[in-house]
Amino acid sequence: MKFKLTKKQKMLFVALALPLAFLAAGCAFLQSPSFGRLPSGKRLERIRQSPNYVDGEFRYPVETEVMTSSKSGLAAMWEFATQPRTDIKPSQPISAVKTDLHKLLREQDCIVWFGHSSYLLQIEGKRLLVDPVFYDAAPVSWINRPYPGTDLWKPADMPPCDWLLITHDHWDHLDYQAVKELNASIPRVLLPLGVGEHFERWGYPEAKLTELNWQESADLGDGFTLHCLPARHFSGRGLKRNRTLWASFLLQTPSGRRIYIGGDSGYGPHFREIGVKFPDIDLAILENGQYNADWAQIHTLPTELPLVCRDLGAKEVITVHHSKYTLSKHPWDAPRRNEDALEQAGVKVRRLVMGKPDVLWKQ
């Protein structure tokens, strides 16, 4: 005897099956390697010993909200997504230079910026590659596409580097495919605590990874020291936030140069504390872009950028986190006007051309 579903039963079946299918697809997607892996085992035990890890997550010492809007999370997201703007992307390709980086002389102290927060630092004979994003700045490639003219570099274009440094595990700072391709050529990776779990899933041996907590330091050899310092931000590549640490860093060279690598950070007391602990910072590389009033505590607003520079007391400033992706609703070129305001406030700003080596100081 054949069993035949009624029309009503068929509709009920579809109504139940579709959500389950979407749920299964979503779960499978979240398990893809690019999402990395949450810390476990010995790494998780070390994380639990951190004074910055409270009730199962990392926290900045001052209460910090990812969304500061009084609206509900969904309402704020909907308003952000639907707010009309016509100037959030450039109308012409960005001016950039495709330098042959393999011909860079190691003796020349310089920085090469690849847009957003990716750059190569060449200091006193060593090379440090920071937050290289050369493929996808989001879980799927059609989100956060780079501006025309800025998608020029791939891992193969990088010269041999001594260190890879990652400030946190957000997609626009940690590119799965780029990191996979760099594995064979990078001898040492410097990371905030917990981020090494992603790298081990992606094939990196534990011996390559140096994970640091805030206020910890690493001797990099040959007179170089890296200090891991606080930032007011958050972390996460999937549904769970703040299971890995985010950080800023200060690189100290054999000659005594101090380069501050700010990562992503809202304004907070840590900038003043860093300026006091490390006076005479030669260069500060700071976030300037992809800000929004609803994210006021986790990204630096234009009105706060001069305060950051004042607190750090750096001799020179370079701003990053702009000119490659639209992650917020401010005009795409607003960060350049923020640099104008910094100069008017007496800050010495070094403006970079994407891809062009900029000599930092003469030996």
Number of C-alpha atoms within 10 A of each C-alpha: 3 4 5 8 10 9 9 8 11 12 12 11 12 11 11 11 12 11 11 12 11 11 12 12 12 11 11 10 13 16 13 11 13 22 20 22 20 19 19 12 7 9 16 16 11 14 23 16 10 13 12 16 17 13 7 10 17 22 20 18 14 11 8 18 15 14 18 17 14 9 12 11 11 9 12 15 14 11 11 14 11 8 9 10 10 11 13 17 20 16 10 9 11 17 11 18 15 13 16 12 16 12 8 13 11 15 13 19 20 22 22 21 22 27 27 26 26 20 20 23 21 24 23 17 11 18 20 22 23 22 26 29 26 24 19 21 22 19 19 10 11 10 13 16 17 22 18 15 14 22 17 17 16 15 18 12 13 16 17 17 18 17 20 22 19 26 26 27 27 20 20 23 24 27 22 25 17 18 22 15 13 19 19 9 15 18 15 19 22 24 25 25 26 26 30 29 21 22 22 15 15 18 11 21 12 12 9 17 19 17 20 23 22 20 11 12 17 15 11 17 8 9 11 18 17 20 19 26 24 25 27 28 25 25 21 20 23 16 7 11 13 18 22 26 31 34 28 23 26 22 21 22 18 13 9 13 16 21 23 25 22 22 25 26 25 21 20 22 14 20 24 18 14 19 19 13 10 16 12 16 22 18 23 23 20 23 25 26 29 23 23 20 12 18 20 20 23 23 24 28 22 19 11 16 21 19 17 22 22 16 18 23 23 23 14 17 24 18 23 25 23 21 24 24 22 21 19 15 18 18 16 21 15 18 22 16 11 19 23 13 16 20 15 10 12 10 19 17 17 15 13 18 15 24 23 18 21 18 12 17 10 8 7
